[in-house]
Amino acid sequence: MKKIILVLFIAFGFYSCTDTPDYNTPNCGNVTNLAYESFSYCGTLKESPKQPVFVVLNSKEEFDKIFTSCPTFAAIDFPDFTQKRILGLFAGPKPTSGYSIKIQSVKQDDCQIVVEFFETELTGDAVTPTVTYPADYIVIPKSSKPIFFQKVNQIKDYVVIGTYFGLCSGTDCQQFYKIDSQKVLHYLKVNYGSYDFNQYGFKTLVYKDDLATFLQKIPTEITTLKGQTKTFGEPDSHDQGGVYFEWNQGGVITKIYLDTDNTTDQSQNVILFKKAIQDKIAELKTKS
């Protein structure tokens, strides 16, 4: 990694961080994506952070030292702490409910790990004037490499592709992937017909896809639907399943539902694009 401007986060509880915001990294081999996965927890920190901090937790015992317990009915999917660890990133106190912090990507070379993150601020009637403590959590592999943090701009251009079946059982019924310029997410346990992907956990792939090349395959009759939702045919009307395409262009979202059958309202170009989506999903499944 070359010279990058890194943001100072104070270690919370167990670990230390670099005290040099301007960090000149040595040549330590190729930079690659580090596979990570989402983590959510219904408990809260026993002590609210007074400044931006991070924490790395290597065991359930360490976790219990700084977090309150969840209600007994909550099923918590903790990682295998023999292989993985939890990374928590905290923005510190904020004056309203409109703030958030989000980890966007995790990269590594032979010397270090760099966590890229962004922060957002919303305004409007839905925002309440109450102090909040935005946080984001992920699970990463255990490593002895130091962790650094870099604040970046939010990636707002991406696609979500998927296939879905209603009357189906097993892990292949709902397959959804998000592709942006840096990484690929595999969404987990997606509910049939409920395609707000912010509610789902995910795992990232080490594999980085070529989003620009994929976008070139979108036919004109879909690109002209910018910001609209359209259904071709009658997806899954007789248990044949459907194909899903979502395109976010700077916050303008286009959604397309495609009948798996080649219906009369699907032009040859749309059919070819549907096949490109199916082929891409088949490819990504081999890289999960």
C-alpha positions as CSV (number, residue, x, y, z in Angstrom):
1,M,0.0,0.0,0.0
2,K,1.3,3.4,-0.8
3,K,1.0,6.6,1.2
4,I,-2.6,7.0,2.5
5,I,-4.1,9.4,5.0
6,L,-5.4,7.4,7.9
7,V,-7.8,8.4,10.6
8,L,-6.8,8.0,14.2
9,F,-9.1,5.7,16.2
10,I,-8.3,5.1,19.9
11,A,-8.4,1.4,20.9
12,F,-11.2,0.6,23.2
13,G,-10.6,-2.0,25.9
14,F,-7.9,-4.2,24.6
15,Y,-5.8,-3.1,21.7
16,S,-3.7,-0.1,20.5
17,C,-3.7,1.8,17.2
18,T,-1.2,3.8,15.3
19,D,-0.7,7.4,16.6
20,T,0.5,8.6,13.2
21,P,-2.4,9.8,11.0
22,D,-0.1,10.2,8.0
23,Y,1.2,6.7,7.5
24,N,3.8,5.9,4.8
25,T,3.5,2.1,4.2
26,P,6.3,0.0,2.9
27,N,6.1,-2.1,-0.2
28,C,4.6,-5.2,1.2
29,G,3.2,-7.1,-1.8
30,N,-0.1,-6.9,-3.6
31,V,-3.1,-5.3,-2.0
32,T,-6.1,-7.7,-1.9
33,N,-9.5,-7.7,-0.4
34,L,-9.9,-9.3,3.0
35,A,-13.0,-11.4,3.3
36,Y,-15.2,-10.3,6.1
37,E,-18.8,-10.7,7.2
38,S,-21.5,-8.7,9.0
39,F,-22.2,-9.0,12.7
40,S,-25.2,-7.5,14.6
41,Y,-25.9,-7.6,18.3
42,C,-28.9,-6.4,20.3
43,G,-26.9,-5.5,23.4
44,T,-25.1,-2.2,24.0
45,L,-21.7,-1.1,25.3
46,K,-21.6,-1.0,29.0
47,E,-19.7,2.3,28.7
48,S,-20.7,4.7,25.8
49,P,-17.6,5.9,23.9
50,K,-16.7,9.5,24.4
51,Q,-14.7,9.7,21.1
52,P,-14.1,7.7,17.9
53,V,-12.8,4.3,19.0
54,F,-12.5,0.7,17.8
55,V,-12.3,-2.6,19.4
56,V,-11.1,-6.0,18.4
57,L,-12.5,-9.0,20.3
58,N,-10.9,-12.4,20.2
59,S,-13.2,-14.3,22.5
60,K,-16.7,-14.4,24.0
61,E,-15.1,-13.5,27.4
62,E,-13.7,-10.3,25.9
63,F,-17.0,-9.6,24.3
64,D,-18.9,-9.9,27.6
65,K,-16.6,-7.5,29.4
66,I,-17.7,-4.5,27.4
67,F,-21.2,-5.4,26.1
68,T,-24.5,-5.8,28.0
69,S,-26.4,-9.0,27.5
70,C,-29.2,-9.4,25.0
71,P,-32.7,-10.6,25.9
72,T,-32.9,-14.3,26.3
73,F,-35.0,-14.8,23.3
74,A,-32.4,-13.3,20.9
75,A,-30.3,-15.9,19.0
76,I,-26.8,-14.5,18.6
77,D,-24.7,-16.0,15.9
78,F,-21.2,-15.5,17.3
79,P,-18.2,-16.3,15.1
80,D,-15.8,-19.2,15.7
81,F,-13.3,-17.3,17.9
82,T,-10.6,-19.9,17.2
83,Q,-10.5,-18.6,13.6
84,K,-12.2,-15.2,13.6
85,R,-12.6,-12.0,15.6
86,I,-15.1,-9.2,15.9
87,L,-14.1,-5.7,14.9
88,G,-16.3,-2.8,16.2
89,L,-16.0,0.8,14.9
90,F,-17.6,3.6,16.9
91,A,-18.1,7.2,15.7
92,G,-18.4,8.6,19.2
93,P,-21.3,10.7,20.5
94,K,-23.5,12.4,17.9
95,P,-26.2,15.1,18.6
96,T,-29.1,13.5,16.7
97,S,-30.3,10.1,15.4
98,G,-29.3,11.0,11.8
99,Y,-25.7,9.9,12.0
100,S,-24.2,6.6,11.0
101,I,-20.8,5.0,10.4
102,K,-20.3,2.1,8.0
103,I,-17.3,-0.1,7.1
104,Q,-17.1,-0.1,3.3
105,S,-14.2,-2.4,2.6
106,V,-11.3,-4.2,4.2
107,K,-8.0,-4.6,2.4
108,Q,-4.6,-6.1,3.3
109,D,-1.1,-6.7,2.1
110,D,1.7,-8.6,3.7
111,C,2.2,-5.9,6.4
112,Q,-1.1,-4.5,7.5
113,I,-4.9,-4.4,7.3
114,V,-6.7,-1.2,6.2
115,V,-10.4,-0.7,7.1
116,E,-12.1,1.8,4.8
117,F,-15.2,3.5,6.3
118,F,-17.6,6.4,5.7
119,E,-19.9,8.4,7.8
120,T,-23.3,9.9,6.9
121,E,-25.6,12.5,8.4
122,L,-29.4,12.7,7.7
123,T,-31.7,15.6,8.4
124,G,-35.5,16.0,8.3
125,D,-38.6,15.2,10.4
126,A,-37.6,11.6,11.0
127,V,-34.4,12.7,12.8
128,T,-34.7,13.1,16.6
129,P,-32.5,15.5,18.7
130,T,-31.1,12.8,21.0
131,V,-27.5,11.8,21.6
132,T,-26.6,8.6,19.7
133,Y,-23.5,6.4,19.4
134,P,-23.2,5.1,15.8
135,A,-21.4,1.9,15.4
136,D,-20.7,-0.8,12.8
137,Y,-19.4,-4.4,13.4
138,I,-17.8,-7.0,11.2
139,V,-16.1,-10.3,11.6
140,I,-12.6,-10.7,10.2
141,P,-10.1,-13.5,10.3
142,K,-7.5,-13.6,13.1
143,S,-4.2,-12.0,12.2
144,S,-1.2,-10.4,13.8
145,K,-1.1,-7.6,11.3
146,P,-1.8,-4.1,12.6
147,I,-5.1,-2.5,11.7
148,F,-5.4,1.1,10.3
149,F,-8.5,3.1,9.3
150,Q,-9.1,5.3,6.3
151,K,-12.1,7.5,5.8
152,V,-13.4,7.4,2.3
153,N,-16.4,8.5,0.2
154,Q,-19.4,6.3,0.2
155,I,-19.8,4.1,-2.9
156,K,-23.2,4.9,-4.3
157,D,-23.0,3.1,-7.6
158,Y,-23.6,-0.7,-7.5
159,V,-25.8,-3.5,-8.7
160,V,-27.6,-6.3,-6.9
161,I,-28.4,-9.4,-8.9
162,G,-30.3,-12.4,-7.7
163,T,-32.5,-15.4,-8.4
164,Y,-35.4,-16.5,-6.3
165,F,-38.0,-19.2,-5.9
166,G,-41.1,-19.3,-3.7
167,L,-41.9,-23.0,-3.3
168,C,-38.4,-24.1,-2.7
169,S,-36.3,-25.4,0.2
170,G,-32.5,-25.3,0.7
171,T,-29.8,-22.7,0.4
172,D,-30.1,-22.2,-3.3
173,C,-33.6,-20.8,-3.3
174,Q,-32.6,-17.2,-2.8
175,Q,-29.2,-16.1,-4.3
176,F,-28.4,-12.4,-4.1
177,Y,-25.1,-10.6,-4.7
178,K,-24.1,-7.0,-4.5
179,I,-21.3,-5.8,-6.8
180,D,-19.6,-2.5,-6.6
181,S,-16.2,-1.2,-7.8
182,Q,-14.3,-2.7,-4.8
183,K,-16.0,-5.9,-3.7
184,V,-18.8,-8.4,-3.9
185,L,-21.2,-9.1,-1.1
186,H,-23.2,-12.4,-0.8
187,Y,-26.4,-11.7,1.1
188,L,-27.5,-14.3,3.6
189,K,-31.0,-15.7,4.5
190,V,-32.9,-13.4,2.1
191,N,-36.6,-13.7,2.6
192,Y,-38.7,-14.4,-0.5
193,G,-40.3,-11.2,-1.8
194,S,-38.5,-8.9,0.7
195,Y,-35.7,-7.2,-1.1
196,D,-34.6,-4.4,1.1
197,F,-31.1,-5.7,1.5
198,N,-30.1,-3.4,4.3
199,Q,-31.8,-5.8,6.7
200,Y,-29.7,-8.8,5.8
201,G,-26.4,-10.1,6.9
202,F,-23.7,-10.8,4.3
203,K,-20.3,-12.2,3.6
204,T,-17.8,-10.6,1.3
205,L,-15.8,-12.4,-1.3
206,V,-12.0,-12.0,-1.7
207,Y,-12.9,-11.9,-5.4
208,K,-13.3,-8.4,-7.0
209,D,-15.6,-8.3,-10.0
210,D,-15.4,-6.1,-13.1
211,L,-18.5,-3.9,-12.5
212,A,-17.9,-1.7,-15.5
213,T,-17.8,-4.6,-17.9
214,F,-21.1,-6.0,-16.5
215,L,-22.8,-2.6,-16.8
216,Q,-22.0,-2.6,-20.5
217,K,-24.3,-5.6,-20.9
218,I,-27.4,-3.7,-19.7
219,P,-29.7,-3.2,-22.7
220,T,-31.0,0.3,-23.6
221,E,-34.6,-0.6,-22.8
222,I,-33.5,-1.1,-19.2
223,T,-31.1,1.8,-18.9
224,T,-34.0,4.1,-20.0
225,L,-36.0,3.0,-17.0
226,K,-33.7,4.9,-14.6
227,G,-35.4,5.2,-11.2
228,Q,-38.4,3.0,-12.1
229,T,-39.5,-0.6,-11.3
230,K,-40.6,-3.0,-14.0
231,T,-41.6,-6.6,-14.2
232,F,-41.2,-8.7,-17.3
233,G,-43.6,-11.6,-17.6
234,E,-45.0,-13.2,-14.4
235,P,-42.0,-14.3,-12.4
236,D,-42.5,-17.5,-10.3
237,S,-46.2,-17.6,-11.2
238,H,-45.9,-21.4,-11.7
239,D,-42.9,-22.1,-9.6
240,Q,-40.4,-21.3,-12.3
241,G,-38.6,-18.7,-10.3
242,G,-37.5,-15.2,-11.2
243,V,-34.4,-13.1,-11.8
244,Y,-33.8,-9.9,-10.0
245,F,-31.7,-6.8,-11.0
246,E,-31.3,-3.7,-9.0
247,W,-29.1,-0.8,-10.2
248,N,-28.2,2.1,-7.9
249,Q,-26.8,5.1,-9.7
250,G,-25.8,7.7,-7.1
251,G,-28.9,7.0,-5.0
252,V,-31.4,6.6,-8.0
253,I,-32.5,3.0,-7.9
254,T,-33.9,1.0,-10.8
255,K,-35.5,-2.4,-10.1
256,I,-36.2,-5.1,-12.6
257,Y,-38.0,-8.4,-12.0
258,L,-37.6,-11.0,-14.9
259,D,-39.6,-14.1,-15.5
260,T,-37.3,-17.1,-15.8
261,D,-39.3,-18.1,-18.8
262,N,-38.6,-16.1,-22.0
263,T,-41.9,-14.3,-22.2
264,T,-43.2,-12.3,-25.2
265,D,-42.5,-8.9,-23.5
266,Q,-38.8,-9.8,-23.2
267,S,-36.8,-8.7,-26.2
268,Q,-33.8,-10.7,-27.4
269,N,-31.5,-8.1,-25.7
270,V,-33.4,-8.5,-22.4
271,I,-33.2,-12.2,-22.7
272,L,-29.4,-12.0,-23.3
273,F,-29.0,-9.7,-20.3
274,K,-31.1,-12.1,-18.1
275,K,-28.7,-14.9,-19.2
276,A,-25.7,-12.7,-18.3
277,I,-27.2,-12.2,-14.7
278,Q,-27.7,-16.0,-14.3
279,D,-24.2,-16.7,-15.6
280,K,-22.7,-14.1,-13.2
281,I,-24.5,-15.6,-10.2
282,A,-23.3,-19.1,-11.2
283,E,-19.8,-17.7,-11.4
284,L,-20.0,-15.9,-8.0
285,K,-21.3,-19.0,-6.3
286,T,-18.0,-20.8,-7.1
287,K,-16.1,-18.0,-5.4
288,S,-18.1,-17.8,-2.2
